[in-house]
Amino acid sequence: MPNIRDFASAEELVVLINLEDTNADLIRKGLSAIERLKILREKAYRQLKILKENQETLDVLKQSLIEDTEQTK
């Protein structure tokens, strides 16, 4: 079975990491799987929406990082 990380964008990986951390916190708080799923789903949609709304800014930042990396070589 393929790993979701192999097909995810950088933005999706950031959201996934955040969701994993949130899920661990919710488990420690004793929330049921259904309660956690509802919270995690809402958080994922919210984070992805914010990332998509700011895609142009993210693209500029990525390009800047690439250029900075190439200059330091």
Protein Blocks (a to p, Z undefined) as FASTA:
>chain_A
ZZfklmpcfklmmmmmmmmmmmmmmmmnopafklmmmmmmmmmmmmmmmmmmmmmmmmmm
mmmmmmmmmmmZZ
